[in-house]
Amino acid sequence: MRLILTHPNTDFDGLASMLAAARLYPGAIPVLVGAVNRNLRDFLALYGDDLPFRKLDELPDEDVDSVILVDTQYLPAVEGFQSGIHRPGLPVEIIDHHPLDRELPEGMSYTTEEVASTTAILVRQLMEKKVPLSPTEATLLLLGIYEDTGSLTYINTTSQDVRCAAWLLTQEASLQVLNSFLNRPLTDKQRVLYEQLAREAKIEDIHGHHVLIAAAQSPEYVEEVSTVAHRLNEFYDAEASFVLVQMGHHLQVVARSKSDYVDVAAILRPWGGGGHNRAAAALLKDRELSLVSETLRQALRSQIRPAATASTIMTRQARSVSPDTTISEAASLLVRYGHEGLPVVQDGRLIGIVTRRDLDRAIHHRLGNAAVRVYMTVNVPAISPDLPVPRIMQLMMEHDAGQLPVVENGQLVGIVTRTDVIKHWGGLPAGRSKGYPNLALYLVGGIVRDLLLGIPNFDLDLVVEGDAIALARMLAAELGGRIKAHERFGTAKWLVPEALVAPGEAPPRAPSHPREKIGDVSQRRLASSHAALAIDFVTARTEFYEHPAALPEVEAGSLKQDLYRRDFTINTMAICLDRERYGELVDFYGGKKDLDRKLIRVLHSLSFVEDATRILRAVRLEQRLGFSIEKRTEELMVDARDLLERVSGERLRHELYLSLQEEEPEKILRRLDQCGLLAYLHRELRYTDWLGSHCAQAREKMAEWNERFPRSALAPQRSLPRVYLALLVYPMREDQIVDFIGRLKITGENGRLLRELGQFSSEARITLQPEPSPAAIYELYKKSPAELLYVLWFTDEVPGKPEKPVPLAVSESVELFLHKLKWLKVQINGETLKGFGLRPGPAYGRLLTDLYQAKLNGKVESLEDEMAFVRAWLAAPLADRQPA
């Protein structure tokens, strides 16, 4: 017998989860154990006959062989239940939306999803399996979701909760029935308890958070204290609330939280409480209310994290202007740095603030040459770095101020904007590095994105809000190692001492190839020839572009400005590495939301205008991650793509090389062609099915190549991108390939590879005609890079599409060359020729060349054959000395 169970004092989420499990696991019996809440009793009294729930005394006299446990992680106590659900090793499958809070014993498994209700986990499966529901079943399931999400209004509500709710409405769930059971008036007992709690309620400031604590005693049992607590919390609108109710020997604690800083489940866990970070409850026996209240306050002071303050969300190194700065000059600064206002400072003292609105009005009235002192806003409240964010919000609303200067010891140290405060609610910002004043350290960019996606990435990007060089020097002074600093760019490399790196923890060192070789462009920047680990620290920067496609002017800035200069929202997230807020995600621009939605989105509408190469990066990221380019972003790409013509060949080449390093670059090339972008690299570039299939073959056949030709083996990581490059230009004529090399400024080995490919087209038409000699094949291939030979071998085609078919297959000629011709050597040398009486000179070279060609063509094999050839060559008249 398989049972479906939930927690005692069952709520709608528990009841609905049991119903959903019963529909997903035919034959399993949902059993009501213990008491249920009042609204559930009323619901079952009306609709219970249409539902599969059973009571204990209605079960067959059979042993329990397994249990499905929903909306809880603990089996309920069932006195006198003979089948023994608590016996060791009994298979128990837990399905719960609460985080796992213990190590499970043998036989138990745990399934969860990041949703606000357990019902939503199971309803998603019902949707996928297209299980039909009756209106009563759909209504109960919707009740389960609505109860735990506050009718989809609680901040922990997820899109899956909403999608499931929408689907249940299509199954004829009744909102009228739902409202009659969720929005019920308080009973007389609940109303009396509510009034008592309201009288005793206190709002306490704990580390900058407003926390409601209310305690009361009731002479009789009151059902659904959580309902009373919810009403009380709505009235006071605190960040967190703790309601304690003593009823006889039992003391019930109900906790709710609206803040990531207050984890109510963690606070109640020592008392045996259950739930999650936003909602939790505990039931204590034989405990005094006053003692529990005091213990709770101590726990709150020790476990609630300090509230975010101005110092954690402000823009550091705030730019300011003097009172004599002109209106036009101030307006230019706002445009350059994207600010909405600038503090006005005189002799180090804040005297006012000038906003974009002030400047726009002054310029409209042709007052651009006037001083900002005339039109600045005075009496703007300055705030201290330790002012909590909630108080900052109040000041902004009281003064209708969009930005507040932050002052410490009489000096302007930053500015908090309305945007800073709003973005704070989307993610916790970080604070200062403990022990390093006025510095904050962040892990930023692609590595944060890949950490959230579970993709390996060793390319650290560390940004310092403050002086990166100073931080690196302090670390070296404290921990050892050496520093390489670049004052001009505000960057420093810390060469970490070997003793600080545990064996096996340092990433592999990158090979020291020239930067522009494909396969080396994005090598890990951590490796160093002087240390086991080298870490780069970069001062937070901001950028300004004088004109479209120009290289940016870079200046020191804040983290927010540094992230704003990046390409896409999913690359703008940061993780704080400061001790006090280690691991917290900073997300000013909605990167996490776009990551969850699998979207590539630019930060602003001029992003591609400022840097047109971002168009190519958008496609590369889209194809690598399996994401989609957001609709408006794609429109901006199309509008700005002509700007790629202004981009230097070196920058285009760099982006192409990065694309060719991807695991399946043909996907990127296909998408680039679909967007009309390949032609901006060169007018003759096209994506074809031939190119796609041969890129795939290049990966598939390399192992066979290395096995058959071990002396010409290729390293995939380095060689495959070069092979893809050759395949890309394979269909082009020699003059077009030369033009392509010039357009992208391709040099070195890659330039040689492409030039050889271009020349091969015309030479092959002549050489590989009927019955080509081995010597001719040798001459054709002797200077060819291994990657070119590999391309010719597995494509078995001649570039340029000769009009007449080539009898000797290209692959066969390559195999002949690699198996035999490339390695043939003659045994005779210059010393041997001296023995024949031949004086050193040009004749040496001609004779040895003719001898080598004879050996290639099979006319000379042994040493005796070589000696005979030399004698015959020397004896022949000069005019008859022709290559064999």
Disulfide bonds with the S-S distance in Angstrom:
none
